[in-house]
Structures are given as structure tokens and as C-alpha cells.
Amino acid sequence: MPIDYSQTIRVRANASNSFTAITETIGDWWGVVDGKILKDSDEFTVKFGETFWKFRTVEFTPNTKLVWECVDAHHVHAGLSDIEKEWVGTRVEWRLTERDNGTEIEMTHKGLNPSLNCYGVCKEGWDYFFLKSLRTYLNRK
């Protein structure tokens, strides 16, 4: 069974500021976003040109855990085929643990694994946006 994408970062921001970054200020570190997450069942879409992913929040535990489920997608990438809807049904799980002088954030994209045609480019994308962009954004908080 393929292993899902999963990474952990440690940031200087507290759990509250970290949670806000993945619920209300997603566009500051990821892409063009059309909404905020304030409770269970809230939806938002993130866009990169023609590509978009629409998510619904299926778990919302402030400052501790958040789960997004991809409910629609239009993923376009040159040279890759059959990827348009690959994220639909996958879940992005965020677990936050406050530590001395910061927060540890574990992100697992359940369903994003090497069996998907987009895995290579999607892994590179999360490596950039989670490991670099979100970390940099939160270390300024």
C-alpha cells in the first residue's frame, strides 16, 4: 500500500496563529483563495491559473486539528494526463502541538501517494508551500 504524503514542521508562531494561517489566511502562503474556514463544513477554493481545488472542512478543533476534504478539482499541468480530478476525495489533515517557543505542525495529505499521476509535481508543490512558504510565513508571526 502506497504511503501518503506527510511532513512536519516546527515554527515560532503559537498554535493560535498557526491555526489561523490554515483557516483564515491561506492565501498569504499558498494560492488565490476565495474564503475562510471558521467552522465545520466551511468551503474554500484555492486557484493557480486554470487549476483549482475546492475543499470542505470535515473536522475543526481550534488550535489542535483541522481536516480539509477535496470536493472538486480541475488540476491542469503540462505533460501530465488524467490528473484533473485526482485530489477529489483526498483529505489534508493538520495536527498542531504547541511546544516551547512555538508549534509543531504535522500535515498529512491522505490519498496523495505515488499511485497518483500527479504525485511528483504535487509532492514538490507541498514541499514548497508547506515546508517553505508556510514555515516562513509563520516564523514572521
C-alpha positions in Angstrom: 0.0 0.0 0.0 1.5 3.4 -1.0 2.4 5.8 1.8 0.5 9.2 1.8 2.4 12.5 1.7 3.2 13.6 5.2 5.6 16.2 6.6 6.2 18.0 9.9 7.5 21.5 10.6 8.3 23.5 13.7 7.5 27.2 13.7 8.0 30.1 16.1 4.3 31.1 16.0 2.0 29.9 18.7 -0.8 27.3 18.0 -3.5 30.0 17.7 -1.6 32.0 15.0 -0.6 28.7 13.2 -4.3 27.6 13.2 -5.3 31.0 11.8 -2.8 30.6 8.9 -4.5 27.3 7.8 -8.1 28.6 8.3 -8.2 32.3 7.6 -5.0 33.5 5.8 -4.4 30.5 3.5 -3.9 32.9 0.6 -1.0 34.6 2.3 1.2 31.4 1.9 -0.5 29.2 -0.7 -2.5 30.5 -3.6 -5.5 32.6 -4.6 -8.2 31.7 -2.1 -11.9 32.6 -2.1 -12.8 32.1 1.5 -12.0 31.5 5.2 -12.6 28.5 7.4 -14.5 29.4 10.6 -16.3 26.1 11.4 -17.0 22.6 10.2 -18.5 22.4 6.7 -17.0 25.7 5.6 -15.7 25.5 2.0 -13.0 27.3 0.1 -11.2 27.1 -3.3 -7.6 27.6 -4.0 -6.6 28.6 -7.5 -3.4 28.6 -9.6 -4.4 29.9 -13.1 -6.8 27.3 -14.6 -6.0 24.8 -11.8 -8.2 24.8 -8.7 -9.0 22.6 -5.7 -12.2 23.0 -3.7 -12.2 21.9 -0.1 -14.8 21.4 2.7 -13.8 21.3 6.3 -14.7 18.0 7.9 -13.0 18.4 11.2 -12.4 21.7 13.1 -10.8 21.6 16.5 -9.4 25.1 17.1 -5.6 25.3 17.6 -5.3 21.5 17.5 -6.6 19.7 14.4 -8.2 20.6 11.1 -9.2 18.3 8.2 -10.0 19.5 4.7 -11.6 17.2 2.1 -11.2 17.9 -1.5 -14.7 18.0 -3.1 -13.9 19.3 -6.5 -10.8 19.9 -8.6 -9.6 20.9 -12.0 -5.8 20.2 -12.0 -4.0 21.0 -15.2 -0.3 20.5 -15.6 1.7 20.3 -18.8 2.9 16.8 -19.6 0.6 15.1 -17.1 -2.6 13.3 -18.0 -5.6 12.0 -16.1 -4.8 14.3 -13.1 -7.7 16.7 -13.3 -9.8 15.1 -10.5 -7.2 13.0 -8.7 -7.4 15.0 -5.5 -11.2 14.7 -5.2 -11.9 12.6 -2.1 -8.4 13.1 -0.6 -8.1 14.7 2.8 -5.5 17.2 4.1 -5.1 16.7 7.9 -3.4 19.2 10.1 -2.3 18.5 13.6 -0.9 21.2 15.8 1.0 20.8 19.0 2.2 23.7 21.0 5.8 23.4 22.1 8.3 25.6 23.9 8.8 28.7 21.8 6.5 27.6 19.0 4.3 25.0 17.4 4.9 21.7 15.7 2.6 21.2 12.7 2.1 17.8 11.1 0.4 17.8 7.7 -0.7 14.6 6.0 -2.4 14.6 2.6 -4.3 11.3 2.8 -4.7 9.9 -0.7 -1.8 11.8 -2.1 0.7 8.9 -2.7 2.8 7.5 -5.5 -0.1 5.8 -7.1 -1.4 9.1 -8.4 -0.2 10.5 -11.7 0.3 13.9 -10.2 2.3 12.7 -7.2 5.7 14.0 -8.2 4.5 17.5 -9.1 2.1 17.6 -6.1 4.8 16.4 -3.7 7.1 19.2 -5.0 4.2 21.7 -4.5 3.5 20.7 -0.9 7.3 20.6 -0.2 7.4 24.2 -1.3 4.1 25.6 0.1 4.2 23.6 3.4 7.9 23.2 4.2 9.0 26.6 2.9 6.1 29.1 2.3 4.0 28.3 5.4 7.1 27.9 7.6 8.5 31.3 6.5 5.1 32.9 6.9 4.6 31.6 10.5 8.2 32.3 11.6 7.4 36.0 11.0 4.5 35.9 13.4 
